[in-house]
Amino acid sequence: MLIALAQIRPAKADYAGNLHRVANVLAQVGAWDEPPGLVVFGESVMSGYFLEGGVREVAVSAGTLYRDLAAQHDLSGAPPLDVCVGFYEEHQSHHHNSALYATLGGSDAGIRHVHRKVFLPTYGLFDEERFVDAGRSVQAFDTSWGRVAMLICEDLWHSTTATIAALDGAQLLLVPSASPARGVAPIGTGANNVETWNRILRVIAAEHGVYAALVQIVGFEGGKRFQGRSTLVGPDGNQLLEGPEFEEAIVRARLDKRALTRARADAPLLSDLQSALPVLIRGAPERRREPAAYDPACGASPSVAQPEPATHLVVDPDPPGDPLSINGELLERWLVTFLREEVIERRGFQRGIVALSGGVDSSVTAALAARAFGPANVIGVRLPYRTSSPESLEHAALAARQLGIETITIDISEAVDGFYASTPDDGDPTRRGNVMARVRMIALFDLSAKHHALPLGTGNKTERLLGYFTWHADDSPPVNPLGDLWKSQVWALARHLGISDQIVEKPATADLIQGQTDEADLGISYARADMILHWLLGGMSVAEVVERGFLQAEVDLVKQRLDSTHWKRRLPTVAMVSSTAIGESYLRPVDY
């Protein structure tokens, strides 16, 4: 059988539009010289994945989805074929993250099976258990080609699910997924978690002697990028094909049942499991009933010799190299595509506008924007105050010339001084600096309206976590490509993008006060702050970070700034008096 894996980009919460996208794929493959017998789509392809409370608005019954797919298939003129489609399902008064397997066209058309996701990730980026209910079974089912089973995304990460499916006779595992890409360290050829997916697939397929097809969606949702790289692994554990990273594509390969027989003969692991599992299961209750060999008089079993104290070999668990290093080429493509989708496709702007300070962050944002929209569609705005460093203006102009973008210069001195002329005092340097930052955003958003160009943020992850920015100023632009990059990673990306050494090598400064530098304000270098934050956000305690060679005082300083500035990274706190509070009970993604 020829199988096609269709990694497409669903439109958020647009069931009708996504149905049309699926129908276009069916029409396309139906016109091939040899149409596939099965087309597999990704998880939640009918709606997009990160819907939060919007799940109930797009959930449909399996019967409704089948009828809609069948109608589109009839219109497409495609020959009879099977499909596997991920969707949010309404079933017996519950919502599920589900996958439908159906035959479209022909005398045996109909639904073959519906799998409801069993393992719902609710950690990190994910919050599925809040919005959908878990399925309760994994089972194989018959198709015209053979026995098939479906698992959805995290279902595959639990080895028992694939084992249950294989013991039920599955010869092919279909795994619709919507896995956001994570990790830009220079490991492998793409996003770091792709390597983990491939490893799991190969092990699962080889252990059970089955074909395993992973089909991802692509595109961005709320800044999270789905990885693509849809994969088919043969029953010997070898990868047979892989789709492109981040791009829409249809990839195809042929399934051969003879390969199943050869693989299971060469490595009869499934046969061994079928023989041993009943024995292991029968023995488990007996072992649980055995009394513990415990002597209350001495606190240990007298029949078990106490081990001698051992000398333990201490092994550094960290991988070699800098954990904050980046794959520059991958990161550039990632962020350029992010800007195109978020600015042009989602918000309808053709241009971007950046406050060019002459520093590395704004220069990198402008460089990414120039690559995303073209230099003619990027505006760099210089916004000096009378005490601003002339070097900042020069470096902003240098960045603009290097990128070939338009520049506008607006002196904000009169606006800031005019404000303080009407107040009882001139403001201390911190207050005045905050007013400068907010006036700059007023100017940027006004120019945005004039030129119909979306403001782009320039704040990096280190600044955001340390609270080193002016609230409702630096953080105001609605799209920010740098917000999840450490300052040291921004410098590395700047070098990859070819930003002038004059900009990259100079001390970072907010330039709100003469002679000011970021590191002097913070009391710690960015390089050390980045590493401390990396370990703290990774779950280490202050003591554990100190053990890695950092001073107690500098770890305490970073931890104190991190803990005391959460409010700057959130929307205003609202007194909740109802059961439909915005952002708490009424939840919709920013791109819904």
RODO-2510 file (C-alpha; in nm, 4 decimals, decimal comma):
residues 592
     n   res          X          Y          Z
     1     m     0,0000     0,0000     0,0000
     2     l     0,1153     0,3510    -0,0786
     3     i     0,0815     0,5750     0,2283
     4     a     0,0919     0,9561     0,2195
     5     l     0,1804     1,1716     0,5209
     6     a     0,0313     1,5193     0,4876
     7     q     0,1876     1,7791     0,7170
     8     i    -0,0210     2,0904     0,6660
     9     r    -0,0733     2,4142     0,8548
    10     p    -0,4205     2,4402     1,0065
    11     a    -0,5901     2,7751     1,0571
    12     k    -0,6750     2,8423     1,4209
    13     a    -1,0371     2,7625     1,5062
    14     d    -1,1398     2,7521     1,1385
    15     y    -1,3139     2,4166     1,0921
    16     a    -1,4570     2,5024     0,7492
    17     g    -1,1260     2,6386     0,6231
    18     n    -0,9326     2,3371     0,7473
    19     l    -1,1861     2,1017     0,5930
    20     h    -1,1144     2,2762     0,2629
    21     r    -0,7375     2,2326     0,3180
    22     v    -0,7811     1,8608     0,3814
    23     a    -1,0032     1,8302     0,0732
    24     n    -0,7353     1,9992    -0,1388
    25     v    -0,4831     1,7405    -0,0244
    26     l    -0,7225     1,4572    -0,1093
    27     a    -0,7798     1,6034    -0,4547
    28     q    -0,4053     1,6456    -0,5059
    29     v    -0,3101     1,2897    -0,4105
    30     g    -0,6121     1,1534    -0,5949
    31     a    -0,4640     1,2929    -0,9160
    32     w    -0,1339     1,1091    -0,8735
    33     d    -0,0531     0,8354    -1,1251
    34     e    -0,0790     0,5972    -0,8313
    35     p    -0,3090     0,7394    -0,5621
    36     p    -0,2299     0,6357    -0,2039
    37     g    -0,4421     0,3880    -0,0166
    38     l    -0,4114     0,5945     0,3042
    39     v    -0,3560     0,9646     0,3773
    40     v    -0,2585     1,0587     0,7331
    41     f    -0,2938     1,4101     0,8763
    42     g    -0,1642     1,5576     1,2011
    43     e    -0,3164     1,6054     1,5438
    44     s    -0,5968     1,8656     1,5668
    45     v    -0,5572     1,9453     1,1971
    46     m    -0,9236     2,0464     1,1806
    47     s    -0,8799     2,3366     1,4227
    48     g    -0,5237     2,3969     1,5328
    49     y    -0,3910     2,2657     1,8613
    50     f    -0,3588     2,5386     2,1288
    51     l    -0,7260     2,6341     2,1619
    52     e    -0,7654     2,6478     2,5415
    53     g    -1,1313     2,7254     2,6153
    54     g    -1,2032     2,7442     2,2433
    55     v    -1,2119     2,3648     2,2205
    56     r    -1,5854     2,3562     2,2861
    57     e    -1,6449     2,5967     1,9966
    58     v    -1,4827     2,3742     1,7330
    59     a    -1,5464     2,0234     1,8668
    60     v    -1,7618     1,8045     1,6411
    61     s    -1,8794     1,4475     1,6555
    62     a    -1,6952     1,1797     1,4612
    63     g    -2,0086     1,1312     1,2528
    64     t    -2,0179     1,4993     1,1569
    65     l    -1,6516     1,4988     1,0595
    66     y    -1,6952     1,1815     0,8550
    67     r    -1,9947     1,3216     0,6650
    68     d    -1,8082     1,6456     0,5928
    69     l    -1,4976     1,4604     0,4747
    70     a    -1,7069     1,2242     0,2606
    71     a    -1,8856     1,5179     0,0963
    72     q    -1,5542     1,6911     0,0204
    73     h    -1,4079     1,3664    -0,1092
    74     d    -1,6991     1,3226    -0,3476
    75     l    -1,6472     1,6771    -0,4781
    76     s    -1,2719     1,6246    -0,5189
    77     g    -1,3103     1,3389    -0,7634
    78     a    -1,0460     1,1382    -0,5774
    79     p    -1,0687     0,7581    -0,5888
    80     p    -1,1651     0,5653    -0,2738
    81     l    -0,9034     0,5940    -0,0023
    82     d    -0,8584     0,5801     0,3750
    83     v    -0,7839     0,8842     0,5895
    84     c    -0,6618     0,9450     0,9432
    85     v    -0,7544     1,2927     1,0680
    86     g    -0,6915     1,4601     1,4045
    87     f    -0,9738     1,6703     1,5523
    88     y    -1,1360     1,7890     1,8739
    89     e    -1,4333     1,5631     1,9328
    90     e    -1,7614     1,5963     2,1171
    91     h    -1,8553     1,2460     2,2317
    92     q    -2,1188     1,1468     2,4877
    93     s    -2,1158     1,4928     2,6466
    94     h    -1,7349     1,4988     2,6734
    95     h    -1,4630     1,6695     2,4736
    96     h    -1,1660     1,4671     2,3520
    97     n    -0,8512     1,5138     2,1497
    98     s    -0,9249     1,2444     1,8920
    99     a    -0,8220     1,0878     1,5634
   100     l    -1,0703     0,9496     1,3100
   101     y    -0,9854     0,6659     1,0724
   102     a    -1,2345     0,6340     0,7876
   103     t    -1,2737     0,4967     0,4382
   104     l    -1,3968     0,7571     0,1881
   105     g    -1,5730     0,6327    -0,1233
   106     g    -1,6313     0,2831    -0,2460
   107     s    -1,8659     0,0103    -0,1315
   108     d    -1,7166    -0,0215     0,2182
   109     a    -1,7051     0,3516     0,3007
   110     g    -1,7484     0,4414     0,6667
   111     i    -1,5791     0,5045     0,9995
   112     r    -1,3301     0,2345     1,0950
   113     h    -1,2218     0,3631     1,4358
   114     v    -1,1933     0,6675     1,6609
   115     h    -0,9014     0,6910     1,9017
   116     r    -0,9270     0,9307     2,1945
   117     k    -0,5950     1,0526     2,3312
   118     v    -0,5142     0,8736     2,6558
   119     f    -0,2174     1,0695     2,7878
   120     l    -0,2950     1,4415     2,8052
   121     p     0,0159     1,6539     2,8635
   122     t    -0,0432     1,9123     3,1344
   123     y     0,2975     2,0624     3,2029
   124     g     0,5313     2,3149     3,0457
   125     l     0,3665     2,4438     2,7279
   126     f     0,0643     2,2173     2,7656
   127     d    -0,2648     2,2299     2,9551
   128     e    -0,4773     1,9618     2,7873
   129     e    -0,6376     1,8105     3,0968
   130     r    -0,8118     2,1399     3,1649
   131     f    -0,9951     2,1389     2,8334
   132     v    -1,0416     1,7774     2,7197
   133     d    -1,1028     1,4402     2,8819
   134     a    -0,8730     1,1414     2,8485
   135     g    -0,9540     0,8378     2,6391
   136     r    -0,9643     0,4996     2,8062
   137     s    -0,8425     0,2472     2,5497
   138     v    -0,5872     0,1603     2,2844
   139     q    -0,6863    -0,0974     2,0289
   140     a    -0,6107    -0,2159     1,6772
   141     f    -0,8723    -0,2406     1,4036
   142     d    -0,9030    -0,3955     1,0608
   143     t    -0,8540    -0,2046     0,7368
   144     s    -0,8291    -0,3139     0,3749
   145     w    -0,4484    -0,3299     0,4111
   146     g    -0,4188    -0,4904     0,7544
   147     r    -0,4439    -0,4197     1,1275
   148     v    -0,3882    -0,0568     1,2242
   149     a    -0,3787     0,1286     1,5566
   150     m    -0,3726     0,5012     1,6303
   151     l    -0,1909     0,6857     1,9070
   152     i    -0,1894     1,0630     1,9461
   153     c     0,1315     1,2518     2,0262
   154     e     0,2230     1,1811     2,3914
   155     d     0,0475     0,8442     2,3769
   156     l     0,3576     0,7224     2,1929
   157     w     0,5936     0,8401     2,4688
   158     h     0,4502     0,5742     2,7003
   159     s     0,5829     0,2398     2,5788
   160     t     0,2837     0,0432     2,7062
   161     t     0,0486     0,1963     2,4495
   162     a     0,2466     0,0694     2,1514
   163     t     0,2814    -0,2688     2,3227
   164     i    -0,0953    -0,2934     2,3749
   165     a    -0,1544    -0,2038     2,0102
   166     a     0,1010    -0,4589     1,8852
   167     l    -0,0391    -0,7341     2,1068
   168     d    -0,3792    -0,6550     1,9551
   169     g    -0,2334    -0,7318     1,6142
   170     a    -0,1365    -0,3864     1,4891
   171     q     0,0941    -0,3906     1,1891
   172     l     0,0912    -0,0140     1,1404
   173     l     0,0928     0,2558     1,4111
   174     l    -0,0396     0,5973     1,3066
   175     v     0,0680     0,8838     1,5305
   176     p    -0,0917     1,2220     1,4532
   177     s     0,0971     1,4856     1,6505
   178     a     0,1176     1,8595     1,7143
   179     s     0,4561     1,8848     1,8817
   180     p     0,6018     2,2358     1,9147
   181     a     0,9665     2,2515     1,8169
   182     r     1,1992     2,3202     2,1079
   183     g     1,5741     2,3637     2,1385
   184     v     1,8166     2,5447     1,9067
   185     a     2,1433     2,4020     2,0399
   186     p     2,3689     2,2795     1,7555
   187     i     2,2641     1,9158     1,8000
   188     g     2,1531     1,7162     1,4973
   189     t     2,0039     1,8937     1,1993
   190     g     1,7044     2,0745     1,3424
   191     a     1,5019     2,1483     1,6530
   192     n     1,6451     1,9400     1,9362
   193     n     1,3250     1,7546     2,0284
   194     v     1,2980     1,6162     1,6734
   195     e     1,5865     1,3856     1,7564
   196     t     1,3944     1,2525     2,0568
   197     w     1,0856     1,1812     1,8444
   198     n     1,2925     0,9917     1,5877
   199     r     1,4617     0,7840     1,8559
   200     i     1,1295     0,6858     2,0166
   201     l     0,9786     0,5924     1,6799
   202     r     1,2729     0,3750     1,5815
   203     v     1,2736     0,1883     1,9134
   204     i     0,8951     0,1344     1,9120
   205     a     0,8928     0,0076     1,5536
   206     a     1,1889    -0,2255     1,5991
   207     e     1,0707    -0,3695     1,9316
   208     h     0,7260    -0,4585     1,8008
   209     g     0,8026    -0,5248     1,4347
   210     v     0,5544    -0,2647     1,3099
   211     y     0,5493     0,0286     1,0731
   212     a     0,5222     0,3580     1,2640
   213     a     0,4095     0,6802     1,0952
   214     l     0,4411     1,0123     1,2803
   215     v     0,2557     1,3021     1,1157
   216     q     0,3060     1,6533     1,2506
   217     i     0,1286     1,9774     1,1735
   218     v     0,3310     2,2887     1,0857
   219     g     0,2972     2,6633     1,1375
   220     f     0,2981     2,8918     1,4409
   221     e     0,0400     2,9224     1,7168
   222     g     0,0951     3,1919     1,9769
   223     g     0,4691     3,1962     1,9082
   224     k     0,5024     2,8163     1,9296
   225     r     0,6266     2,6594     1,6078
   226     f     0,5213     2,3110     1,5030
   227     q     0,8134     2,1195     1,3677
   228     g     0,7038     1,9121     1,0698
   229     r     0,9602     1,6409     0,9954
   230     s     0,6821     1,3810     0,9600
   231     t     0,8434     1,0391     0,9628
   232     l     0,7810     0,6799     0,8590
   233     v     0,9863     0,4071     1,0254
   234     g     0,9939     0,0479     0,9037
   235     p     0,9472    -0,2626     1,1210
   236     d     1,3257    -0,3035     1,1434
   237     g     1,3602     0,0406     1,3040
   238     n     1,5040     0,2125     0,9978
   239     q     1,3675     0,5485     0,8898
   240     l     1,2052     0,5198     0,5467
   241     l     1,1179     0,8833     0,4847
   242     e     1,1051     1,2216     0,6524
   243     g     0,9194     1,5405     0,5612
   244     p     1,0808     1,8831     0,5569
   245     e     1,1193     2,0875     0,8727
   246     f     0,8571     2,3595     0,9340
   247     e     0,7113     2,3472     0,5795
   248     e     0,3881     2,2098     0,4386
   249     a     0,4469     1,8925     0,2403
   250     i     0,3084     1,5558     0,1392
   251     v     0,5559     1,2677     0,1571
   252     r     0,4841     0,9113     0,0525
   253     a     0,6233     0,5617     0,0798
   254     r     0,5181     0,2035     0,0200
   255     l     0,4263    -0,0382     0,2976
   256     d     0,5204    -0,4007     0,2359
   257     k     0,3789    -0,6733     0,4619
   258     r     0,6722    -0,8959     0,3746
   259     a     0,8953    -0,6517     0,5629
   260     l     0,6879    -0,7169     0,8748
   261     t     0,7472    -1,0908     0,8452
   262     r     1,1211    -1,0488     0,7899
   263     a     1,1601    -0,8082     1,0804
   264     r     0,9680    -1,0291     1,3221
   265     a     1,1695    -1,3338     1,2163
   266     d     1,5019    -1,1515     1,2544
   267     a     1,4080    -1,0042     1,5940
   268     p     1,1148    -1,1995     1,7441
   269     l     1,0723    -0,9575     2,0343
   270     l     0,6957    -0,9345     1,9892
   271     s     0,6663    -1,3133     1,9921
   272     d     0,8747    -1,3270     2,3094
   273     l     0,6473    -1,0683     2,4674
   274     q     0,3328    -1,2560     2,3688
   275     s     0,4686    -1,5675     2,5409
   276     a     0,6108    -1,4040     2,8511
   277     l     0,3510    -1,1397     2,9279
   278     p     0,0788    -1,3739     3,0596
   279     v     0,3320    -1,5330     3,2935
   280     l     0,4556    -1,1955     3,4127
   281     i     0,1024    -1,0693     3,4730
   282     r     0,0003    -1,3842     3,6635
   283     g     0,3092    -1,3586     3,8797
   284     a     0,2644    -0,9943     3,9704
   285     p    -0,0189    -1,0374     4,2285
   286     e     0,1663    -1,3236     4,3963
   287     r     0,4723    -1,1083     4,4467
   288     r     0,2635    -0,8286     4,5864
   289     r     0,1195    -1,0669     4,8475
   290     e     0,4607    -1,1861     4,9676
   291     p     0,5371    -1,0489     5,3175
   292     a     0,8296    -0,8133     5,3416
   293     a     1,1374    -0,9696     5,4994
   294     y     1,1591    -0,7157     5,7768
   295     d     1,2848    -0,7613     6,1337
   296     p     1,1391    -0,4869     6,3571
   297     a     1,4076    -0,5507     6,6137
   298     c     1,6899    -0,4330     6,3937
   299     g     1,5062    -0,2506     6,1161
   300     a     1,6276    -0,4751     5,8355
   301     s     1,5924    -0,8299     5,7124
   302     p     1,8373    -1,0572     5,8913
   303     s     1,8671    -1,2639     5,5752
   304     v     2,0044    -0,9750     5,3705
   305     a     2,3647    -0,8747     5,4258
   306     q     2,4151    -0,5015     5,4669
   307     p     2,6351    -0,3611     5,1906
   308     e     2,9709    -0,2104     5,2647
   309     p     2,9899     0,1666     5,2186
   310     a     3,0675     0,2254     4,8529
   311     t     3,2940     0,4771     4,6915
   312     h     3,0764     0,6352     4,4257
   313     l     3,2071     0,7556     4,0960
   314     v     3,0902     1,1127     4,0419
   315     v     2,9866     1,1736     3,6819
   316     d     2,9028     1,5186     3,5456
   317     p     2,5509     1,4776     3,4027
   318     d     2,5755     1,7809     3,1777
   319     p     2,6455     1,7376     2,8076
   320     p     2,9728     1,8841     2,6858
   321     g     2,9792     2,2352     2,5521
   322     d     2,7854     2,5513     2,6238
   323     p     2,4183     2,4730     2,7011
   324     l     2,3233     2,8157     2,5637
   325     s     2,4967     2,7717     2,2269
   326     i     2,2780     2,8063     1,9179
   327     n     2,2380     2,6703     1,5689
   328     g     2,2432     3,0094     1,3983
   329     e     2,1056     2,8968     1,0626
   330     l     1,8153     2,7113     1,2249
   331     l     1,7343     2,9985     1,4595
   332     e     1,7407     3,2521     1,1758
   333     r     1,4920     3,0481     0,9688
   334     w     1,2763     2,9907     1,2764
   335     l     1,2471     3,3604     1,3670
   336     v     1,2126     3,4884     1,0105
   337     t     0,9194     3,2533     0,9524
   338     f     0,7734     3,3538     1,2890
   339     l     0,7724     3,7203     1,1828
   340     r     0,6165     3,6449     0,8439
   341     e     0,3330     3,4418     0,9941
   342     e     0,2621     3,6640     1,2938
   343     v     0,2885     4,0013     1,1182
   344     i     0,1733     3,9399     0,7605
   345     e    -0,0565     3,6381     0,7790
   346     r    -0,2163     3,6769     1,1228
   347     r    -0,2278     4,0534     1,1634
   348     g    -0,2432     4,1690     0,8030
   349     f     0,0566     4,4066     0,8111
   350     q     0,3055     4,4136     0,5251
   351     r     0,5626     4,6242     0,7106
   352     g     0,7430     4,6272     1,0440
   353     i     0,8738     4,9183     1,2486
   354     v     1,1570     4,8942     1,5022
   355     a     1,2904     5,1442     1,7567
   356     l     1,6604     5,1406     1,6607
   357     s     1,8698     5,2214     1,9672
   358     g     2,2096     5,1398     1,8192
   359     g     2,2298     4,8314     2,0424
   360     v     2,2515     4,4658     1,9517
   361     d     1,8911     4,3716     2,0366
   362     s     1,7223     4,6261     1,8105
   363     s     1,9775     4,5630     1,5361
   364     v     1,9043     4,1894     1,5410
   365     t     1,5271     4,2490     1,5378
   366     a     1,5664     4,4838     1,2401
   367     a     1,7881     4,2315     1,0596
   368     l     1,5330     3,9537     1,1082
   369     a     1,2527     4,1846     0,9919
   370     a     1,4490     4,2807     0,6802
   371     r     1,4847     3,9134     0,5948
   372     a     1,1187     3,8442     0,6700
   373     f     0,9532     4,1366     0,4886
   374     g     1,2304     4,2734     0,2656
   375     p     1,4381     4,5827     0,3572
   376     a     1,1936     4,8168     0,1816
   377     n     0,9212     4,7099     0,4261
   378     v     1,1103     4,7824     0,7483
   379     i     1,1325     5,1216     0,9177
   380     g     1,3993     5,1923     1,1782
   381     v     1,3153     5,4765     1,4152
   382     r     1,5844     5,6653     1,6072
   383     l     1,4418     5,8341     1,9164
   384     p     1,7202     6,0286     2,0888
   385     y     1,6927     6,2411     2,4027
   386     r     1,9258     6,5387     2,4472
   387     t     2,1505     6,3402     2,6827
   388     s     2,1633     6,0319     2,4591
   389     s     2,5044     5,9136     2,3519
   390     p     2,5970     6,0328     1,9999
   391     e     2,7447     5,6858     1,9506
   392     s     2,3971     5,5340     1,9860
   393     l     2,2666     5,7473     1,6995
   394     e     2,5678     5,6589     1,4861
   395     h     2,5326     5,2877     1,5505
   396     a     2,1588     5,2962     1,4762
   397     a     2,2387     5,4636     1,1438
   398     l     2,5123     5,2064     1,0811
   399     a     2,2682     4,9192     1,1352
   400     a     2,0104     5,0815     0,9053
   401     r     2,2673     5,1337     0,6280
   402     q     2,3932     4,7789     0,6596
   403     l     2,0389     4,6409     0,6316
   404     g     1,9198     4,8866     0,3666
   405     i     1,6124     4,9956     0,5655
   406     e     1,4416     5,3329     0,5879
   407     t     1,5118     5,5452     0,8971
   408     i     1,3144     5,8146     1,0741
   409     t     1,4621     6,0303     1,3517
   410     i     1,2442     6,1968     1,6154
   411     d     1,4016     6,3897     1,9028
   412     i     1,1948     6,3224     2,2152
   413     s     1,3672     6,5884     2,4292
   414     e     1,0892     6,8484     2,4098
   415     a     0,8193     6,5915     2,4846
   416     v     0,9990     6,4609     2,7948
   417     d     1,1086     6,8058     2,9147
   418     g     0,7599     6,9433     2,8470
   419     f     0,6114     6,6780     3,0722
   420     y     0,8456     6,7656     3,3580
   421     a     0,7899     7,1381     3,3031
   422     s     0,4348     7,0857     3,4277
   423     t     0,5340     6,8817     3,7369
   424     p     0,6651     7,0074     4,0743
   425     d     1,0137     6,8605     4,0166
   426     d     1,2414     6,7488     3,7370
   427     g     1,2226     6,3808     3,8279
   428     d     1,5098     6,1638     3,9447
   429     p     1,7130     5,9838     3,6744
   430     t     1,5113     5,6620     3,7065
   431     r     1,1765     5,8368     3,6712
   432     r     1,2990     6,0443     3,3809
   433     g     1,4387     5,7333     3,2132
   434     n     1,1003     5,5617     3,2447
   435     v     0,9278     5,8648     3,0903
   436     m     1,1745     5,8551     2,8007
   437     a     1,1011     5,4877     2,7410
   438     r     0,7255     5,5457     2,7431
   439     v     0,7469     5,8518     2,5163
   440     r     0,9470     5,6414     2,2723
   441     m     0,6647     5,3882     2,2610
   442     i     0,4090     5,6643     2,2071
   443     a     0,6130     5,7796     1,9077
   444     l     0,6624     5,4259     1,7772
   445     f     0,2925     5,3390     1,7915
   446     d     0,1945     5,6720     1,6336
   447     l     0,4341     5,6070     1,3457
   448     s     0,2922     5,2561     1,3253
   449     a    -0,0528     5,3999     1,2601
   450     k     0,0851     5,6485     1,0074
   451     h     0,2842     5,3931     0,8057
   452     h     0,0661     5,0878     0,8770
   453     a     0,3735     4,9055     1,0073
   454     l     0,3521     4,6747     1,3090
   455     p     0,5843     4,7603     1,6017
   456     l     0,8331     4,4817     1,6723
   457     g     0,9712     4,4118     2,0187
   458     t     1,3419     4,3972     2,0976
   459     g     1,3521     4,2758     2,4600
   460     n     1,5508     3,9580     2,5288
   461     k     1,4755     3,6825     2,7797
   462     t     1,7417     3,7911     3,0289
   463     e     1,6050     4,1446     3,0544
   464     r     1,2508     4,0161     3,0827
   465     l     1,3332     3,7723     3,3638
   466     l     1,5408     4,0257     3,5567
   467     g     1,2706     4,2905     3,5139
   468     y     1,5244     4,5173     3,3459
   469     f     1,2789     4,7086     3,1296
   470     t     1,0176     4,9793     3,1674
   471     w     0,6713     4,8367     3,2145
   472     h     0,4274     4,9305     2,9351
   473     a     0,7157     5,0670     2,7296
   474     d     0,9921     4,8336     2,6071
   475     d     0,7521     4,5387     2,6392
   476     s     0,4640     4,7017     2,4471
   477     p     0,5155     4,5828     2,0862
   478     p     0,2771     4,2948     2,0121
   479     v     0,5314     4,0709     1,8348
   480     n     0,8792     4,0008     1,9686
   481     p     1,1219     3,7589     1,7987
   482     l     1,3874     3,7800     2,0749
   483     g     1,1809     3,7309     2,3898
   484     d     1,2893     3,3670     2,4441
   485     l     1,6595     3,4237     2,3731
   486     w     1,9186     3,4863     2,6420
   487     k     2,1293     3,7976     2,5919
   488     s     2,4303     3,5801     2,5137
   489     q     2,2242     3,4023     2,2457
   490     v     2,1265     3,7376     2,0939
   491     w     2,4943     3,8248     2,0652
   492     a     2,5628     3,4894     1,9002
   493     l     2,2728     3,5378     1,6582
   494     a     2,3965     3,8897     1,5794
   495     r     2,7336     3,7492     1,4775
   496     h     2,5609     3,4864     1,2631
   497     l     2,3535     3,7583     1,0930
   498     g     2,6613     3,9695     1,0254
   499     i     2,5734     4,2643     1,2490
   500     s     2,8657     4,5087     1,2708
   501     d     3,1258     4,4312     1,5381
   502     q     3,1000     4,7945     1,6509
   503     i     2,7467     4,7160     1,7690
   504     v     2,8006     4,3605     1,8904
   505     e     3,1185     4,4225     2,0894
   506     k     3,0224     4,7427     2,2738
   507     p     2,8865     4,7301     2,6326
   508     a     2,5084     4,6923     2,6420
   509     t     2,3277     5,0042     2,7622
   510     a     1,9715     5,1317     2,7897
   511     d     2,1194     5,4801     2,7274
   512     l     1,8688     5,6490     2,9583
   513     i     2,1409     5,8066     3,1712
   514     q     2,4835     5,9243     3,0565
   515     g     2,7513     5,6605     3,1173
   516     q     2,4940     5,3925     3,2027
   517     t     2,5580     5,0269     3,1230
   518     d     2,3268     4,7308     3,1753
   519     e     2,5783     4,5199     3,3623
   520     a     2,6652     4,8025     3,6022
   521     d     2,2934     4,8524     3,6732
   522     l     2,2357     4,4817     3,7259
   523     g     2,5486     4,4209     3,9298
   524     i     2,6392     4,1102     3,7295
   525     s     2,7556     4,0278     3,3790
   526     y     2,5040     3,8987     3,1251
   527     a     2,7139     3,5865     3,0703
   528     r     2,6904     3,4854     3,4359
   529     a     2,3289     3,5996     3,4766
   530     d     2,2260     3,3956     3,1726
   531     m     2,3805     3,0779     3,3119
   532     i     2,2350     3,1304     3,6594
   533     l     1,8882     3,1918     3,5133
   534     h     1,9281     2,8879     3,2875
   535     w     1,9926     2,6615     3,5866
   536     l     1,7244     2,8215     3,8057
   537     l     1,4579     2,7896     3,5354
   538     g     1,5739     2,4317     3,4826
   539     g     1,4643     2,3499     3,8374
   540     m     1,7880     2,3802     4,0334
   541     s     1,7948     2,5293     4,3819
   542     v     2,0132     2,8252     4,4714
   543     a     2,2486     2,5882     4,6546
   544     e     2,2822     2,3650     4,3487
   545     v     2,3633     2,6640     4,1284
   546     v     2,6275     2,7818     4,3771
   547     e     2,7814     2,4336     4,3608
   548     r     2,8401     2,4955     3,9901
   549     g     3,0942     2,7644     4,0675
   550     f     2,8837     3,0787     4,1111
   551     l     2,9112     3,3125     4,4085
   552     q     2,6305     3,2959     4,6625
   553     a     2,5845     3,6723     4,6366
   554     e     2,5398     3,6744     4,2598
   555     v     2,2976     3,3810     4,2628
   556     d     2,0973     3,5517     4,5401
   557     l     2,0935     3,8745     4,3379
   558     v     1,9604     3,7021     4,0263
   559     k     1,7046     3,4997     4,2254
   560     q     1,5808     3,8119     4,4054
   561     r     1,5325     4,0016     4,0799
   562     l     1,3607     3,7019     3,9210
   563     d     1,1192     3,6539     4,2120
   564     s     1,0361     4,0213     4,2587
   565     t     0,9443     4,1038     3,8979
   566     h     0,6810     3,8449     3,8028
   567     w     0,4222     4,1249     3,7899
   568     k     0,6067     4,2923     3,5034
   569     r     0,5599     3,9837     3,2867
   570     r     0,1843     3,9540     3,3387
   571     l    -0,1266     4,1468     3,2506
   572     p    -0,2661     4,3700     3,5274
   573     t    -0,4090     4,1815     3,8239
   574     v    -0,7875     4,1974     3,8168
   575     a    -1,0176     4,1314     4,1127
   576     m    -1,2135     3,8206     4,0140
   577     v    -1,5797     3,8336     4,1153
   578     s    -1,7317     3,5950     3,8601
   579     s    -1,6833     3,2486     3,7179
   580     t    -1,5927     3,3880     3,3737
   581     a    -1,2905     3,6042     3,4583
   582     i    -1,0854     3,6955     3,1508
   583     g    -0,7575     3,5089     3,1390
   584     e    -0,8569     3,2743     3,4220
   585     s    -1,1857     3,1075     3,3276
   586     y    -1,2510     3,2656     2,9875
   587     l    -0,9381     3,1536     2,8040
   588     r    -0,8613     3,2081     2,4368
   589     p    -0,5140     3,2114     2,2809
   590     v    -0,3828     3,5411     2,1508
   591     d    -0,4189     3,4156     1,7933
   592     y    -0,7636     3,2616     1,8337
***
